[in-house]
């Protein structure tokens, strides 16, 4: 892996240039492991957002008209630059978000894979010739929407830029990106790399700022689509605002995913998977398997094994390669986790381990929380129904296949579900019957750019990944051509 220099930016990126906010306003981005500011970042005003969208609109038609090979070359070169700057991008991501550096290094390389995949995707989008009247040719075209406003959360900044940007850009759209205010630094670094890769000025702009001002301004701006990943609460607001304009949206929202373990499963594999899915990135991911459904006959043995594994995890400095759980994103997020843990105890659930902050030597102001496992949980408790976004697991027993399905589906969300069993017929039945857009069998949290996924129920609208995602950034046109001499008459 080659390491090259990359300058950390803290200004807006509009029309190919880094610039201060129009009113000079800034906000702090904080290192959650130390509690100290990293830098002041320019805060985009509604005027800045409007300028970014206008420059995107001006640049989009030329970008759309470029040969597919030219657009592909820019995206492929971006992937190369991401890899060559991987160490520095990982350090930025870890410092800004509190995520273990080892996780960040892997995710940077994963981001490059999404740019590589979507570099060639446009060549696989096909128009259809539709059998029609004898003297007519009827076919479809897929054309870019125009300008896409993209709003991303703080938990997986760079990977989510990889999921959203290349798919939209590959088919000829321009993009205005509003990164989460907590983690804006890799968005600005990526903008610099994409400009170096040859992306024309204006085709991508980055406008950091608060959601209620900058994000709202982007949703209300002259964009043709909004692609949002974040909380269900904010997603509903965006959908309502977009609905007033009949504007297209894709929404990848919250989750409260079940991880269902049957007695016939390989318990070593299932325990490792169950631990990973509720602890990775401190549980701060929408597909976290935060509800563990365990068959009653193995519940005590399995949960005991899981508690031991959770207590062995290393919670500490994200910059340390040996760290397995880093810092929680912010004080607000820490307050949310502690509030849900207190609620679980008040409602009668029993913590078997964790349920407390952890003080890391040398990082007294850091935001660290211990992996927490609750037993005696009822399906209607807040910790079993609501997305916590922290390393908190609720254990729910079941005694039959039917009860497992019922408890798995007894929640507003439907993003992901994990099933651990060696019974092939059971695996297929559960894959069919579980209300989730992604179903994992004897694994959890797998993701690949060529594989589409979507959220069910309150977990979202639309598709991410695969050719299907590229198509979602296009609009369909139907063309009729009269090949004969007849014309319609009254």
Rosetta blueprint (number, residue, H / E / L):
1 X L
2 X L
3 X L
4 X L
5 X L
6 X L
7 X L
8 X L
9 X L
10 X L
11 X L
12 X E
13 X E
14 X E
15 X L
16 X L
17 X E
18 X E
19 X E
20 X L
21 X L
22 X L
23 X L
24 X L
25 X L
26 X E
27 X E
28 X E
29 X E
30 X E
31 X E
32 X L
33 X L
34 X L
35 X L
36 X E
37 X E
38 X E
39 X E
40 X E
41 X E
42 X E
43 X L
44 X L
45 X L
46 X H
47 X H
48 X H
49 X H
50 X H
51 X H
52 X H
53 X H
54 X H
55 X H
56 X H
57 X H
58 X H
59 X H
60 X H
61 X H
62 X H
63 X H
64 X H
65 X H
66 X L
67 X L
68 X H
69 X H
70 X H
71 X H
72 X H
73 X H
74 X H
75 X H
76 X H
77 X H
78 X H
79 X H
80 X H
81 X H
82 X H
83 X H
84 X H
85 X L
86 X H
87 X H
88 X H
89 X H
90 X H
91 X H
92 X H
93 X H
94 X H
95 X H
96 X H
97 X H
98 X L
99 X L
100 X L
101 X H
102 X H
103 X H
104 X H
105 X H
106 X H
107 X H
108 X H
109 X H
110 X H
111 X H
112 X H
113 X H
114 X H
115 X H
116 X H
117 X H
118 X H
119 X H
120 X L
121 X H
122 X H
123 X H
124 X H
125 X L
126 X L
127 X L
128 X L
129 X E
130 X E
131 X L
132 X L
133 X L
134 X L
135 X L
136 X E
137 X E
138 X E
139 X E
140 X E
141 X E
142 X E
143 X E
144 X E
145 X L
146 X L
147 X E
148 X E
149 X E
150 X E
151 X E
152 X L
153 X L
154 X L
155 X L
156 X L
157 X H
158 X H
159 X H
160 X H
161 X H
162 X H
163 X H
164 X H
165 X H
166 X H
167 X H
168 X H
169 X H
170 X H
171 X L
172 X L
173 X L
174 X E
175 X E
176 X E
177 X E
178 X E
179 X L
180 X L
181 X L
182 X L
183 X L
184 X L
185 X H
186 X H
187 X H
188 X H
189 X H
190 X H
191 X H
192 X H
193 X H
194 X H
195 X H
196 X H
197 X L
198 X L
199 X L
200 X L
201 X L
202 X L
203 X L
204 X E
205 X E
206 X E
207 X L
208 X L
209 X L
210 X L
211 X H
212 X H
213 X H
214 X H
215 X H
216 X H
217 X H
218 X H
219 X H
220 X H
221 X L
222 X L
223 X L
224 X L
225 X E
226 X E
227 X E
228 X E
229 X E
230 X L
231 X L
232 X H
233 X H
234 X H
235 X H
236 X H
237 X H
238 X H
239 X H
240 X H
241 X H
242 X H
243 X H
244 X H
245 X H
246 X L
247 X L
248 X E
249 X E
250 X E
251 X E
252 X E
253 X L
254 X L
255 X L
256 X L
257 X L
258 X E
259 X E
260 X E
261 X E
262 X L
263 X L
264 X L
265 X L
266 X L
267 X H
268 X H
269 X H
270 X H
271 X H
272 X H
273 X H
274 X H
275 X H
276 X H
277 X H
278 X H
279 X H
280 X H
281 X H
282 X H
283 X H
284 X L
285 X L
286 X L
287 X L
288 X L
289 X L
290 X L
291 X E
292 X E
293 X E
294 X E
295 X E
296 X H
297 X H
298 X H
299 X H
300 X H
301 X H
302 X H
303 X H
304 X H
305 X H
306 X H
307 X H
308 X H
309 X H
310 X H
311 X H
312 X H
313 X L
314 X L
315 X E
316 X L
317 X L
318 X L
319 X L
320 X L
321 X L
322 X L
323 X L
324 X L
325 X E
326 X L
327 X L
328 X L
329 X L
330 X L
331 X H
332 X H
333 X H
334 X H
335 X H
336 X H
337 X H
338 X H
339 X H
340 X H
341 X H
342 X H
343 X H
344 X H
345 X H
346 X H
347 X L
348 X L
349 X L
350 X E
351 X E
352 X E
353 X E
354 X L
355 X L
356 X L
357 X E
358 X L
359 X L
360 X E
361 X L
362 X L
363 X E
364 X L
365 X L
366 X L
367 X L
368 X L
369 X E
370 X L
371 X L
372 X E
373 X E
374 X E
375 X E
376 X L
377 X L
378 X L
379 X L
380 X L
381 X L
382 X H
383 X H
384 X H
385 X H
386 X L
387 X L
388 X L
389 X L
390 X L
391 X L
392 X E
393 X E
394 X E
395 X E
396 X E
397 X E
398 X E
399 X L
400 X L
401 X H
402 X H
403 X H
404 X H
405 X H
406 X H
407 X H
408 X H
409 X H
410 X L
411 X L
412 X L
413 X E
414 X E
415 X L
416 X E
417 X E
418 X E
419 X E
420 X E
421 X L
422 X L
423 X L
424 X H
425 X H
426 X H
427 X H
428 X H
429 X H
430 X H
431 X H
432 X H
433 X H
434 X L
435 X L
436 X L
437 X L
438 X E
439 X E
440 X E
441 X E
442 X L
443 X L
444 X L
445 X L
446 X L
447 X L
448 X L
449 X L
450 X L
451 X L
452 X L
453 X E
454 X L
455 X L
456 X E
457 X E
458 X L
459 X L
460 X E
461 X E
462 X L
463 X L
464 X E
465 X L
466 X H
467 X H
468 X H
469 X H
470 X H
471 X H
472 X H
473 X L
474 X E
475 X E
476 X E
477 X E
478 X E
479 X E
480 X E
481 X E
482 X E
483 X L
484 X L
485 X L
486 X L
487 X L
488 X L
489 X L
490 X L
